[in-house]
């Protein structure tokens, strides 16, 4: 448990940086009107393909790993 407590903050920092980069690299097709609940007249259904699909799933996995590492940090802190 001592090793996990030492390495966990570094893992969380790396995961947070990777998660932010994965989210920022994704393309957005929604305009400001769509973000505020309005209607963009030029909008259409967009299917993710290739690298965009990889980034989408990669950001989901990174988010789940970050949440699990946060819960693990709470458990480790409670035991010490």
GIDATA-V698263 format. One record per run of one state. SS is the DSSP state (@ for helix, = for strand, . for the rest). FROM is the first residue (numbers start at 1). TO is the last residue. Records with the same first field share a line. If there is no record, write none. Layout:
SS=FROM-TO + FROM-TO
This chain:
.=1-1 + 26-31 + 36-50 + 80-80
@=2-25 + 32-35 + 51-79
